[in-house]
Amino acid sequence: MNGVKVTVKYFGAVAETVGKSGEEITMNETKKLSLLQKNLEKQYPDLEAATYRLSVNKKLIEDCELADGDEVALLPPFAGG
């Protein structure tokens, strides 16, 4: 089975930490969001200490199976009132 290609977008402090606003990633192994997160933290070691939430296709989520074309976003903490 071929891998899935996802778009990863970085926002705010997370984008500053990784030094870019986004990238395309092909996952050839397990298609779990948690594995993608682990791989990103390995690629960008400073990300491990950062505080952020994950969203898939604009929905905040803890973990799921990713599908071809999904958009994953790493979002900094929200402030508001």
mmCIF file of the N, C-alpha and C atoms, coordinates in Angstrom:
data_MODEL
# 
_entry.id   MODEL 
# 
loop_
_atom_site.group_PDB 
_atom_site.id 
_atom_site.type_symbol 
_atom_site.label_atom_id 
_atom_site.label_alt_id 
_atom_site.label_comp_id 
_atom_site.label_asym_id 
_atom_site.label_entity_id 
_atom_site.label_seq_id 
_atom_site.pdbx_PDB_ins_code 
_atom_site.Cartn_x 
_atom_site.Cartn_y 
_atom_site.Cartn_z 
_atom_site.occupancy 
_atom_site.B_iso_or_equiv 
_atom_site.pdbx_formal_charge 
_atom_site.auth_seq_id 
_atom_site.auth_comp_id 
_atom_site.auth_asym_id 
_atom_site.auth_atom_id 
_atom_site.pdbx_PDB_model_num 
ATOM 1   N N  . MET A 1 1  ? 0.848   -1.193 0.000  1.00 0.00 ? 1  MET A N  1 
ATOM 2   C CA . MET A 1 1  ? 0.000   0.000  0.000  1.00 0.00 ? 1  MET A CA 1 
ATOM 3   C C  . MET A 1 1  ? 0.886   1.248  0.000  1.00 0.00 ? 1  MET A C  1 
ATOM 4   N N  . ASN A 1 2  ? 0.504   2.208  -0.785 1.00 0.00 ? 2  ASN A N  1 
ATOM 5   C CA . ASN A 1 2  ? 1.261   3.461  -0.854 1.00 0.00 ? 2  ASN A CA 1 
ATOM 6   C C  . ASN A 1 2  ? 0.998   4.305  0.371  1.00 0.00 ? 2  ASN A C  1 
ATOM 7   N N  . GLY A 1 3  ? 1.881   5.275  0.583  1.00 0.00 ? 3  GLY A N  1 
ATOM 8   C CA . GLY A 1 3  ? 1.729   6.171  1.717  1.00 0.00 ? 3  GLY A CA 1 
ATOM 9   C C  . GLY A 1 3  ? 0.639   7.195  1.474  1.00 0.00 ? 3  GLY A C  1 
ATOM 10  N N  . VAL A 1 4  ? 0.356   7.951  2.507  1.00 0.00 ? 4  VAL A N  1 
ATOM 11  C CA . VAL A 1 4  ? -0.595  9.061  2.383  1.00 0.00 ? 4  VAL A CA 1 
ATOM 12  C C  . VAL A 1 4  ? 0.182   10.363 2.453  1.00 0.00 ? 4  VAL A C  1 
ATOM 13  N N  . LYS A 1 5  ? -0.250  11.318 1.647  1.00 0.00 ? 5  LYS A N  1 
ATOM 14  C CA . LYS A 1 5  ? 0.389   12.632 1.646  1.00 0.00 ? 5  LYS A CA 1 
ATOM 15  C C  . LYS A 1 5  ? -0.520  13.601 2.386  1.00 0.00 ? 5  LYS A C  1 
ATOM 16  N N  . VAL A 1 6  ? 0.047   14.254 3.403  1.00 0.00 ? 6  VAL A N  1 
ATOM 17  C CA . VAL A 1 6  ? -0.700  15.238 4.176  1.00 0.00 ? 6  VAL A CA 1 
ATOM 18  C C  . VAL A 1 6  ? 0.015   16.579 4.113  1.00 0.00 ? 6  VAL A C  1 
ATOM 19  N N  . THR A 1 7  ? -0.756  17.638 4.271  1.00 0.00 ? 7  THR A N  1 
ATOM 20  C CA . THR A 1 7  ? -0.203  18.985 4.366  1.00 0.00 ? 7  THR A CA 1 
ATOM 21  C C  . THR A 1 7  ? -0.132  19.334 5.845  1.00 0.00 ? 7  THR A C  1 
ATOM 22  N N  . VAL A 1 8  ? 1.048   19.744 6.299  1.00 0.00 ? 8  VAL A N  1 
ATOM 23  C CA . VAL A 1 8  ? 1.221   20.149 7.693  1.00 0.00 ? 8  VAL A CA 1 
ATOM 24  C C  . VAL A 1 8  ? 1.426   21.659 7.713  1.00 0.00 ? 8  VAL A C  1 
ATOM 25  N N  . LYS A 1 9  ? 0.623   22.355 8.506  1.00 0.00 ? 9  LYS A N  1 
ATOM 26  C CA . LYS A 1 9  ? 0.732   23.808 8.630  1.00 0.00 ? 9  LYS A CA 1 
ATOM 27  C C  . LYS A 1 9  ? 1.110   24.159 10.064 1.00 0.00 ? 9  LYS A C  1 
ATOM 28  N N  . TYR A 1 10 ? 2.004   25.149 10.183 1.00 0.00 ? 10 TYR A N  1 
ATOM 29  C CA . TYR A 1 10 ? 2.481   25.599 11.488 1.00 0.00 ? 10 TYR A CA 1 
ATOM 30  C C  . TYR A 1 10 ? 2.034   27.041 11.693 1.00 0.00 ? 10 TYR A C  1 
ATOM 31  N N  . PHE A 1 11 ? 1.574   27.360 12.907 1.00 0.00 ? 11 PHE A N  1 
ATOM 32  C CA . PHE A 1 11 ? 1.078   28.704 13.193 1.00 0.00 ? 11 PHE A CA 1 
ATOM 33  C C  . PHE A 1 11 ? 1.765   29.291 14.419 1.00 0.00 ? 11 PHE A C  1 
ATOM 34  N N  . GLY A 1 12 ? 1.869   30.615 14.441 1.00 0.00 ? 12 GLY A N  1 
ATOM 35  C CA . GLY A 1 12 ? 2.375   31.355 15.603 1.00 0.00 ? 12 GLY A CA 1 
ATOM 36  C C  . GLY A 1 12 ? 3.742   30.897 16.070 1.00 0.00 ? 12 GLY A C  1 
ATOM 37  N N  . ALA A 1 13 ? 3.866   30.676 17.375 1.00 0.00 ? 13 ALA A N  1 
ATOM 38  C CA . ALA A 1 13 ? 5.140   30.284 17.978 1.00 0.00 ? 13 ALA A CA 1 
ATOM 39  C C  . ALA A 1 13 ? 5.634   28.953 17.427 1.00 0.00 ? 13 ALA A C  1 
ATOM 40  N N  . VAL A 1 14 ? 4.708   28.075 17.027 1.00 0.00 ? 14 VAL A N  1 
ATOM 41  C CA . VAL A 1 14 ? 5.115   26.781 16.462 1.00 0.00 ? 14 VAL A CA 1 
ATOM 42  C C  . VAL A 1 14 ? 5.852   27.006 15.137 1.00 0.00 ? 14 VAL A C  1 
ATOM 43  N N  . ALA A 1 15 ? 5.345   27.900 14.304 1.00 0.00 ? 15 ALA A N  1 
ATOM 44  C CA . ALA A 1 15 ? 6.006   28.219 13.035 1.00 0.00 ? 15 ALA A CA 1 
ATOM 45  C C  . ALA A 1 15 ? 7.393   28.802 13.287 1.00 0.00 ? 15 ALA A C  1 
ATOM 46  N N  . GLU A 1 16 ? 7.520   29.638 14.308 1.00 0.00 ? 16 GLU A N  1 
ATOM 47  C CA . GLU A 1 16 ? 8.832   30.201 14.654 1.00 0.00 ? 16 GLU A CA 1 
ATOM 48  C C  . GLU A 1 16 ? 9.781   29.095 15.118 1.00 0.00 ? 16 GLU A C  1 
ATOM 49  N N  . THR A 1 17 ? 9.262   28.129 15.863 1.00 0.00 ? 17 THR A N  1 
ATOM 50  C CA . THR A 1 17 ? 10.085  27.036 16.375 1.00 0.00 ? 17 THR A CA 1 
ATOM 51  C C  . THR A 1 17 ? 10.645  26.169 15.249 1.00 0.00 ? 17 THR A C  1 
ATOM 52  N N  . VAL A 1 18 ? 9.806   25.845 14.258 1.00 0.00 ? 18 VAL A N  1 
ATOM 53  C CA . VAL A 1 18 ? 10.266  24.964 13.166 1.00 0.00 ? 18 VAL A CA 1 
ATOM 54  C C  . VAL A 1 18 ? 10.874  25.743 12.004 1.00 0.00 ? 18 VAL A C  1 
ATOM 55  N N  . GLY A 1 19 ? 10.657  27.058 11.973 1.00 0.00 ? 19 GLY A N  1 
ATOM 56  C CA . GLY A 1 19 ? 11.273  27.896 10.949 1.00 0.00 ? 19 GLY A CA 1 
ATOM 57  C C  . GLY A 1 19 ? 10.570  27.869 9.610  1.00 0.00 ? 19 GLY A C  1 
ATOM 58  N N  . LYS A 1 20 ? 9.299   27.476 9.581  1.00 0.00 ? 20 LYS A N  1 
ATOM 59  C CA . LYS A 1 20 ? 8.529   27.482 8.335  1.00 0.00 ? 20 LYS A CA 1 
ATOM 60  C C  . LYS A 1 20 ? 7.048   27.484 8.658  1.00 0.00 ? 20 LYS A C  1 
ATOM 61  N N  . SER A 1 21 ? 6.231   27.786 7.648  1.00 0.00 ? 21 SER A N  1 
ATOM 62  C CA . SER A 1 21 ? 4.783   27.844 7.883  1.00 0.00 ? 21 SER A CA 1 
ATOM 63  C C  . SER A 1 21 ? 4.063   26.575 7.443  1.00 0.00 ? 21 SER A C  1 
ATOM 64  N N  . GLY A 1 22 ? 4.760   25.695 6.723  1.00 0.00 ? 22 GLY A N  1 
ATOM 65  C CA . GLY A 1 22 ? 4.105   24.463 6.318  1.00 0.00 ? 22 GLY A CA 1 
ATOM 66  C C  . GLY A 1 22 ? 4.985   23.594 5.440  1.00 0.00 ? 22 GLY A C  1 
ATOM 67  N N  . GLU A 1 23 ? 4.519   22.367 5.218  1.00 0.00 ? 23 GLU A N  1 
ATOM 68  C CA . GLU A 1 23 ? 5.227   21.432 4.349  1.00 0.00 ? 23 GLU A CA 1 
ATOM 69  C C  . GLU A 1 23 ? 4.316   20.261 4.007  1.00 0.00 ? 23 GLU A C  1 
ATOM 70  N N  . GLU A 1 24 ? 4.678   19.549 2.947  1.00 0.00 ? 24 GLU A N  1 
ATOM 71  C CA . GLU A 1 24 ? 3.982   18.331 2.549  1.00 0.00 ? 24 GLU A CA 1 
ATOM 72  C C  . GLU A 1 24 ? 4.773   17.153 3.109  1.00 0.00 ? 24 GLU A C  1 
ATOM 73  N N  . ILE A 1 25 ? 4.073   16.198 3.700  1.00 0.00 ? 25 ILE A N  1 
ATOM 74  C CA . ILE A 1 25 ? 4.743   15.030 4.265  1.00 0.00 ? 25 ILE A CA 1 
ATOM 75  C C  . ILE A 1 25 ? 4.038   13.776 3.764  1.00 0.00 ? 25 ILE A C  1 
ATOM 76  N N  . THR A 1 26 ? 4.821   12.804 3.291  1.00 0.00 ? 26 THR A N  1 
ATOM 77  C CA . THR A 1 26 ? 4.277   11.512 2.905  1.00 0.00 ? 26 THR A CA 1 
ATOM 78  C C  . THR A 1 26 ? 4.606   10.518 4.000  1.00 0.00 ? 26 THR A C  1 
ATOM 79  N N  . MET A 1 27 ? 3.577   9.858  4.503  1.00 0.00 ? 27 MET A N  1 
ATOM 80  C CA . MET A 1 27 ? 3.748   8.857  5.561  1.00 0.00 ? 27 MET A CA 1 
ATOM 81  C C  . MET A 1 27 ? 3.626   7.479  4.930  1.00 0.00 ? 27 MET A C  1 
ATOM 82  N N  . ASN A 1 28 ? 4.683   6.701  5.026  1.00 0.00 ? 28 ASN A N  1 
ATOM 83  C CA . ASN A 1 28 ? 4.682   5.375  4.423  1.00 0.00 ? 28 ASN A CA 1 
ATOM 84  C C  . ASN A 1 28 ? 4.401   4.272  5.432  1.00 0.00 ? 28 ASN A C  1 
ATOM 85  N N  . GLU A 1 29 ? 4.507   4.611  6.706  1.00 0.00 ? 29 GLU A N  1 
ATOM 86  C CA . GLU A 1 29 ? 4.298   3.606  7.743  1.00 0.00 ? 29 GLU A CA 1 
ATOM 87  C C  . GLU A 1 29 ? 2.868   3.725  8.250  1.00 0.00 ? 29 GLU A C  1 
ATOM 88  N N  . THR A 1 30 ? 2.701   3.620  9.539  1.00 0.00 ? 30 THR A N  1 
ATOM 89  C CA . THR A 1 30 ? 1.395   3.798  10.164 1.00 0.00 ? 30 THR A CA 1 
ATOM 90  C C  . THR A 1 30 ? 0.892   5.205  9.850  1.00 0.00 ? 30 THR A C  1 
ATOM 91  N N  . LYS A 1 31 ? -0.352  5.328  9.566  1.00 0.00 ? 31 LYS A N  1 
ATOM 92  C CA . LYS A 1 31 ? -0.928  6.623  9.197  1.00 0.00 ? 31 LYS A CA 1 
ATOM 93  C C  . LYS A 1 31 ? -1.546  7.338  10.388 1.00 0.00 ? 31 LYS A C  1 
ATOM 94  N N  . LYS A 1 32 ? -1.073  7.065  11.594 1.00 0.00 ? 32 LYS A N  1 
ATOM 95  C CA . LYS A 1 32 ? -1.645  7.675  12.795 1.00 0.00 ? 32 LYS A CA 1 
ATOM 96  C C  . LYS A 1 32 ? -1.091  9.086  13.013 1.00 0.00 ? 32 LYS A C  1 
ATOM 97  N N  . LEU A 1 33 ? -1.969  9.962  13.470 1.00 0.00 ? 33 LEU A N  1 
ATOM 98  C CA . LEU A 1 33 ? -1.583  11.332 13.788 1.00 0.00 ? 33 LEU A CA 1 
ATOM 99  C C  . LEU A 1 33 ? -0.496  11.344 14.857 1.00 0.00 ? 33 LEU A C  1 
ATOM 100 N N  . SER A 1 34 ? -0.600  10.456 15.847 1.00 0.00 ? 34 SER A N  1 
ATOM 101 C CA . SER A 1 34 ? 0.397   10.421 16.930 1.00 0.00 ? 34 SER A CA 1 
ATOM 102 C C  . SER A 1 34 ? 1.792   10.074 16.399 1.00 0.00 ? 34 SER A C  1 
ATOM 103 N N  . LEU A 1 35 ? 1.878   9.237  15.377 1.00 0.00 ? 35 LEU A N  1 
ATOM 104 C CA . LEU A 1 35 ? 3.176   8.910  14.789 1.00 0.00 ? 35 LEU A CA 1 
ATOM 105 C C  . LEU A 1 35 ? 3.741   10.112 14.029 1.00 0.00 ? 35 LEU A C  1 
ATOM 106 N N  . LEU A 1 36 ? 2.888   10.823 13.315 1.00 0.00 ? 36 LEU A N  1 
ATOM 107 C CA . LEU A 1 36 ? 3.322   12.039 12.624 1.00 0.00 ? 36 LEU A CA 1 
ATOM 108 C C  . LEU A 1 36 ? 3.864   13.035 13.645 1.00 0.00 ? 36 LEU A C  1 
ATOM 109 N N  . GLN A 1 37 ? 3.158   13.209 14.759 1.00 0.00 ? 37 GLN A N  1 
ATOM 110 C CA . GLN A 1 37 ? 3.604   14.135 15.801 1.00 0.00 ? 37 GLN A CA 1 
ATOM 111 C C  . GLN A 1 37 ? 4.971   13.714 16.341 1.00 0.00 ? 37 GLN A C  1 
ATOM 112 N N  . LYS A 1 38 ? 5.146   12.430 16.608 1.00 0.00 ? 38 LYS A N  1 
ATOM 113 C CA . LYS A 1 38 ? 6.412   11.917 17.123 1.00 0.00 ? 38 LYS A CA 1 
ATOM 114 C C  . LYS A 1 38 ? 7.552   12.173 16.123 1.00 0.00 ? 38 LYS A C  1 
ATOM 115 N N  . ASN A 1 39 ? 7.272   11.933 14.842 1.00 0.00 ? 39 ASN A N  1 
ATOM 116 C CA . ASN A 1 39 ? 8.284   12.161 13.804 1.00 0.00 ? 39 ASN A CA 1 
ATOM 117 C C  . ASN A 1 39 ? 8.638   13.642 13.671 1.00 0.00 ? 39 ASN A C  1 
ATOM 118 N N  . LEU A 1 40 ? 7.647   14.512 13.777 1.00 0.00 ? 40 LEU A N  1 
ATOM 119 C CA . LEU A 1 40 ? 7.913   15.953 13.704 1.00 0.00 ? 40 LEU A CA 1 
ATOM 120 C C  . LEU A 1 40 ? 8.762   16.403 14.887 1.00 0.00 ? 40 LEU A C  1 
ATOM 121 N N  . GLU A 1 41 ? 8.490   15.853 16.078 1.00 0.00 ? 41 GLU A N  1 
ATOM 122 C CA . GLU A 1 41 ? 9.278   16.225 17.260 1.00 0.00 ? 41 GLU A CA 1 
ATOM 123 C C  . GLU A 1 41 ? 10.704  15.686 17.162 1.00 0.00 ? 41 GLU A C  1 
ATOM 124 N N  . LYS A 1 42 ? 10.903  14.602 16.432 1.00 0.00 ? 42 LYS A N  1 
ATOM 125 C CA . LYS A 1 42 ? 12.249  14.084 16.191 1.00 0.00 ? 42 LYS A CA 1 
ATOM 126 C C  . LYS A 1 42 ? 12.985  14.984 15.189 1.00 0.00 ? 42 LYS A C  1 
ATOM 127 N N  . GLN A 1 43 ? 12.250  15.420 14.157 1.00 0.00 ? 43 GLN A N  1 
ATOM 128 C CA . GLN A 1 43 ? 12.833  16.280 13.119 1.00 0.00 ? 43 GLN A CA 1 
ATOM 129 C C  . GLN A 1 43 ? 13.119  17.686 13.646 1.00 0.00 ? 43 GLN A C  1 
ATOM 130 N N  . TYR A 1 44 ? 12.241  18.188 14.508 1.00 0.00 ? 44 TYR A N  1 
ATOM 131 C CA . TYR A 1 44 ? 12.380  19.524 15.089 1.00 0.00 ? 44 TYR A CA 1 
ATOM 132 C C  . TYR A 1 44 ? 12.412  19.369 16.614 1.00 0.00 ? 44 TYR A C  1 
ATOM 133 N N  . PRO A 1 45 ? 13.583  19.091 17.207 1.00 0.00 ? 45 PRO A N  1 
ATOM 134 C CA . PRO A 1 45 ? 13.679  18.795 18.642 1.00 0.00 ? 45 PRO A CA 1 
ATOM 135 C C  . PRO A 1 45 ? 13.072  19.860 19.561 1.00 0.00 ? 45 PRO A C  1 
ATOM 136 N N  . ASP A 1 46 ? 13.125  21.136 19.172 1.00 0.00 ? 46 ASP A N  1 
ATOM 137 C CA . ASP A 1 46 ? 12.559  22.203 20.013 1.00 0.00 ? 46 ASP A CA 1 
ATOM 138 C C  . ASP A 1 46 ? 11.037  22.106 20.109 1.00 0.00 ? 46 ASP A C  1 
ATOM 139 N N  . LEU A 1 47 ? 10.431  21.395 19.179 1.00 0.00 ? 47 LEU A N  1 
ATOM 140 C CA . LEU A 1 47 ? 8.973   21.249 19.165 1.00 0.00 ? 47 LEU A CA 1 
ATOM 141 C C  . LEU A 1 47 ? 8.487   20.446 20.367 1.00 0.00 ? 47 LEU A C  1 
ATOM 142 N N  . GLU A 1 48 ? 9.326   19.535 20.841 1.00 0.00 ? 48 GLU A N  1 
ATOM 143 C CA . GLU A 1 48 ? 8.936   18.689 21.957 1.00 0.00 ? 48 GLU A CA 1 
ATOM 144 C C  . GLU A 1 48 ? 8.617   19.504 23.208 1.00 0.00 ? 48 GLU A C  1 
ATOM 145 N N  . ALA A 1 49 ? 9.328   20.612 23.402 1.00 0.00 ? 49 ALA A N  1 
ATOM 146 C CA . ALA A 1 49 ? 9.109   21.456 24.579 1.00 0.00 ? 49 ALA A CA 1 
ATOM 147 C C  . ALA A 1 49 ? 8.010   22.493 24.349 1.00 0.00 ? 49 ALA A C  1 
ATOM 148 N N  . ALA A 1 50 ? 7.564   22.634 23.116 1.00 0.00 ? 50 ALA A N  1 
ATOM 149 C CA . ALA A 1 50 ? 6.551   23.644 22.793 1.00 0.00 ? 50 ALA A CA 1 
ATOM 150 C C  . ALA A 1 50 ? 5.160   23.169 23.224 1.00 0.00 ? 50 ALA A C  1 
ATOM 151 N N  . THR A 1 51 ? 4.295   24.135 23.494 1.00 0.00 ? 51 THR A N  1 
ATOM 152 C CA . THR A 1 51 ? 2.906   23.832 23.815 1.00 0.00 ? 51 THR A CA 1 
ATOM 153 C C  . THR A 1 51 ? 2.078   24.101 22.570 1.00 0.00 ? 51 THR A C  1 
ATOM 154 N N  . TYR A 1 52 ? 1.358   23.084 22.105 1.00 0.00 ? 52 TYR A N  1 
ATOM 155 C CA . TYR A 1 52 ? 0.531   23.250 20.911 1.00 0.00 ? 52 TYR A CA 1 
ATOM 156 C C  . TYR A 1 52 ? -0.559  22.187 20.879 1.00 0.00 ? 52 TYR A C  1 
ATOM 157 N N  . ARG A 1 53 ? -1.567  22.428 20.057 1.00 0.00 ? 53 ARG A N  1 
ATOM 158 C CA . ARG A 1 53 ? -2.655  21.471 19.837 1.00 0.00 ? 53 ARG A CA 1 
ATOM 159 C C  . ARG A 1 53 ? -2.609  21.041 18.375 1.00 0.00 ? 53 ARG A C  1 
ATOM 160 N N  . LEU A 1 54 ? -3.151  19.886 18.105 1.00 0.00 ? 54 LEU A N  1 
ATOM 161 C CA . LEU A 1 54 ? -3.216  19.378 16.739 1.00 0.00 ? 54 LEU A CA 1 
ATOM 162 C C  . LEU A 1 54 ? -4.644  19.454 16.216 1.00 0.00 ? 54 LEU A C  1 
ATOM 163 N N  . SER A 1 55 ? -4.767  19.819 14.963 1.00 0.00 ? 55 SER A N  1 
ATOM 164 C CA . SER A 1 55 ? -6.075  19.742 14.324 1.00 0.00 ? 55 SER A CA 1 
ATOM 165 C C  . SER A 1 55 ? -5.912  19.011 13.002 1.00 0.00 ? 55 SER A C  1 
ATOM 166 N N  . VAL A 1 56 ? -6.952  18.299 12.626 1.00 0.00 ? 56 VAL A N  1 
ATOM 167 C CA . VAL A 1 56 ? -6.987  17.615 11.330 1.00 0.00 ? 56 VAL A CA 1 
ATOM 168 C C  . VAL A 1 56 ? -8.228  18.125 10.613 1.00 0.00 ? 56 VAL A C  1 
ATOM 169 N N  . ASN A 1 57 ? -8.000  18.693 9.434  1.00 0.00 ? 57 ASN A N  1 
ATOM 170 C CA . ASN A 1 57 ? -9.099  19.265 8.647  1.00 0.00 ? 57 ASN A CA 1 
ATOM 171 C C  . ASN A 1 57 ? -9.947  20.229 9.479  1.00 0.00 ? 57 ASN A C  1 
ATOM 172 N N  . LYS A 1 58 ? -9.239  21.090 10.219 1.00 0.00 ? 58 LYS A N  1 
ATOM 173 C CA . LYS A 1 58 ? -9.826  22.185 11.012 1.00 0.00 ? 58 LYS A CA 1 
ATOM 174 C C  . LYS A 1 58 ? -10.628 21.727 12.221 1.00 0.00 ? 58 LYS A C  1 
ATOM 175 N N  . LYS A 1 59 ? -10.389 20.493 12.703 1.00 0.00 ? 59 LYS A N  1 
ATOM 176 C CA . LYS A 1 59 ? -11.040 20.012 13.920 1.00 0.00 ? 59 LYS A CA 1 
ATOM 177 C C  . LYS A 1 59 ? -9.962  19.591 14.910 1.00 0.00 ? 59 LYS A C  1 
ATOM 178 N N  . LEU A 1 60 ? -10.018 20.138 16.139 1.00 0.00 ? 60 LEU A N  1 
ATOM 179 C CA . LEU A 1 60 ? -9.061  19.747 17.174 1.00 0.00 ? 60 LEU A CA 1 
ATOM 180 C C  . LEU A 1 60 ? -9.265  18.272 17.486 1.00 0.00 ? 60 LEU A C  1 
ATOM 181 N N  . ILE A 1 61 ? -8.163  17.545 17.565 1.00 0.00 ? 61 ILE A N  1 
ATOM 182 C CA . ILE A 1 61 ? -8.262  16.100 17.716 1.00 0.00 ? 61 ILE A CA 1 
ATOM 183 C C  . ILE A 1 61 ? -7.037  15.584 18.466 1.00 0.00 ? 61 ILE A C  1 
ATOM 184 N N  . GLU A 1 62 ? -7.184  14.492 19.179 1.00 0.00 ? 62 GLU A N  1 
ATOM 185 C CA . GLU A 1 62 ? -6.064  13.884 19.912 1.00 0.00 ? 62 GLU A CA 1 
ATOM 186 C C  . GLU A 1 62 ? -5.290  12.912 19.012 1.00 0.00 ? 62 GLU A C  1 
ATOM 187 N N  . ASP A 1 63 ? -6.012  11.982 18.374 1.00 0.00 ? 63 ASP A N  1 
ATOM 188 C CA . ASP A 1 63 ? -5.360  11.012 17.499 1.00 0.00 ? 63 ASP A CA 1 
ATOM 189 C C  . ASP A 1 63 ? -6.387  10.456 16.518 1.00 0.00 ? 63 ASP A C  1 
ATOM 190 N N  . CYS A 1 64 ? -5.918  10.039 15.353 1.00 0.00 ? 64 CYS A N  1 
ATOM 191 C CA . CYS A 1 64 ? -6.792  9.461  14.343 1.00 0.00 ? 64 CYS A CA 1 
ATOM 192 C C  . CYS A 1 64 ? -5.930  8.835  13.253 1.00 0.00 ? 64 CYS A C  1 
ATOM 193 N N  . GLU A 1 65 ? -6.561  8.128  12.348 1.00 0.00 ? 65 GLU A N  1 
ATOM 194 C CA . GLU A 1 65 ? -5.892  7.640  11.151 1.00 0.00 ? 65 GLU A CA 1 
ATOM 195 C C  . GLU A 1 65 ? -5.943  8.769  10.130 1.00 0.00 ? 65 GLU A C  1 
ATOM 196 N N  . LEU A 1 66 ? -4.814  9.065  9.504  1.00 0.00 ? 66 LEU A N  1 
ATOM 197 C CA . LEU A 1 66 ? -4.774  10.121 8.498  1.00 0.00 ? 66 LEU A CA 1 
ATOM 198 C C  . LEU A 1 66 ? -5.080  9.537  7.123  1.00 0.00 ? 66 LEU A C  1 
ATOM 199 N N  . ALA A 1 67 ? -5.715  10.338 6.286  1.00 0.00 ? 67 ALA A N  1 
ATOM 200 C CA . ALA A 1 67 ? -6.032  9.932  4.925  1.00 0.00 ? 67 ALA A CA 1 
ATOM 201 C C  . ALA A 1 67 ? -5.321  10.868 3.951  1.00 0.00 ? 67 ALA A C  1 
ATOM 202 N N  . ASP A 1 68 ? -5.157  10.405 2.727  1.00 0.00 ? 68 ASP A N  1 
ATOM 203 C CA . ASP A 1 68 ? -4.509  11.200 1.686  1.00 0.00 ? 68 ASP A CA 1 
ATOM 204 C C  . ASP A 1 68 ? -5.217  12.549 1.556  1.00 0.00 ? 68 ASP A C  1 
ATOM 205 N N  . GLY A 1 69 ? -4.445  13.627 1.570  1.00 0.00 ? 69 GLY A N  1 
ATOM 206 C CA . GLY A 1 69 ? -5.004  14.959 1.394  1.00 0.00 ? 69 GLY A CA 1 
ATOM 207 C C  . GLY A 1 69 ? -5.424  15.659 2.674  1.00 0.00 ? 69 GLY A C  1 
ATOM 208 N N  . ASP A 1 70 ? -5.303  14.998 3.820  1.00 0.00 ? 70 ASP A N  1 
ATOM 209 C CA . ASP A 1 70 ? -5.664  15.647 5.084  1.00 0.00 ? 70 ASP A CA 1 
ATOM 210 C C  . ASP A 1 70 ? -4.755  16.847 5.349  1.00 0.00 ? 70 ASP A C  1 
ATOM 211 N N  . GLU A 1 71 ? -5.306  17.831 6.056  1.00 0.00 ? 71 GLU A N  1 
ATOM 212 C CA . GLU A 1 71 ? -4.540  19.001 6.479  1.00 0.00 ? 71 GLU A CA 1 
ATOM 213 C C  . GLU A 1 71 ? -4.373  18.930 7.983  1.00 0.00 ? 71 GLU A C  1 
ATOM 214 N N  . VAL A 1 72 ? -3.122  18.843 8.426  1.00 0.00 ? 72 VAL A N  1 
ATOM 215 C CA . VAL A 1 72 ? -2.793  18.796 9.846  1.00 0.00 ? 72 VAL A CA 1 
ATOM 216 C C  . VAL A 1 72 ? -2.226  20.155 10.224 1.00 0.00 ? 72 VAL A C  1 
ATOM 217 N N  . ALA A 1 73 ? -2.739  20.732 11.310 1.00 0.00 ? 73 ALA A N  1 
ATOM 218 C CA . ALA A 1 73 ? -2.232  22.026 11.765 1.00 0.00 ? 73 ALA A CA 1 
ATOM 219 C C  . ALA A 1 73 ? -1.723  21.895 13.185 1.00 0.00 ? 73 ALA A C  1 
ATOM 220 N N  . LEU A 1 74 ? -0.580  22.523 13.444 1.00 0.00 ? 74 LEU A N  1 
ATOM 221 C CA . LEU A 1 74 ? -0.030  22.610 14.791 1.00 0.00 ? 74 LEU A CA 1 
ATOM 222 C C  . LEU A 1 74 ? -0.309  24.029 15.263 1.00 0.00 ? 74 LEU A C  1 
ATOM 223 N N  . LEU A 1 75 ? -1.164  24.141 16.274 1.00 0.00 ? 75 LEU A N  1 
ATOM 224 C CA . LEU A 1 75 ? -1.664  25.439 16.716 1.00 0.00 ? 75 LEU A CA 1 
ATOM 225 C C  . LEU A 1 75 ? -1.121  25.804 18.089 1.00 0.00 ? 75 LEU A C  1 
ATOM 226 N N  . PRO A 1 76 ? -0.661  27.053 18.245 1.00 0.00 ? 76 PRO A N  1 
ATOM 227 C CA . PRO A 1 76 ? -0.203  27.493 19.568 1.00 0.00 ? 76 PRO A CA 1 
ATOM 228 C C  . PRO A 1 76 ? -1.394  27.632 20.498 1.00 0.00 ? 76 PRO A C  1 
ATOM 229 N N  . PRO A 1 77 ? -1.143  27.770 21.808 1.00 0.00 ? 77 PRO A N  1 
ATOM 230 C CA . PRO A 1 77 ? -2.261  27.939 22.748 1.00 0.00 ? 77 PRO A CA 1 
ATOM 231 C C  . PRO A 1 77 ? -3.080  29.161 22.393 1.00 0.00 ? 77 PRO A C  1 
ATOM 232 N N  . PHE A 1 78 ? -4.375  29.054 22.608 1.00 0.00 ? 78 PHE A N  1 
ATOM 233 C CA . PHE A 1 78 ? -5.286  30.176 22.324 1.00 0.00 ? 78 PHE A CA 1 
ATOM 234 C C  . PHE A 1 78 ? -5.461  31.011 23.575 1.00 0.00 ? 78 PHE A C  1 
ATOM 235 N N  . ALA A 1 79 ? -5.555  32.307 23.380 1.00 0.00 ? 79 ALA A N  1 
ATOM 236 C CA . ALA A 1 79 ? -5.889  33.203 24.480 1.00 0.00 ? 79 ALA A CA 1 
ATOM 237 C C  . ALA A 1 79 ? -7.117  33.968 24.036 1.00 0.00 ? 79 ALA A C  1 
ATOM 238 N N  . GLY A 1 80 ? -7.922  34.323 24.956 1.00 0.00 ? 80 GLY A N  1 
ATOM 239 C CA . GLY A 1 80 ? -9.101  35.079 24.543 1.00 0.00 ? 80 GLY A CA 1 
ATOM 240 C C  . GLY A 1 80 ? -10.016 35.322 25.710 1.00 0.00 ? 80 GLY A C  1 
ATOM 241 N N  . GLY A 1 81 ? -11.115 35.878 25.376 1.00 0.00 ? 81 GLY A N  1 
ATOM 242 C CA . GLY A 1 81 ? -12.063 36.164 26.428 1.00 0.00 ? 81 GLY A CA 1 
ATOM 243 C C  . GLY A 1 81 ? -13.277 36.832 25.861 1.00 0.00 ? 81 GLY A C  1 
# 
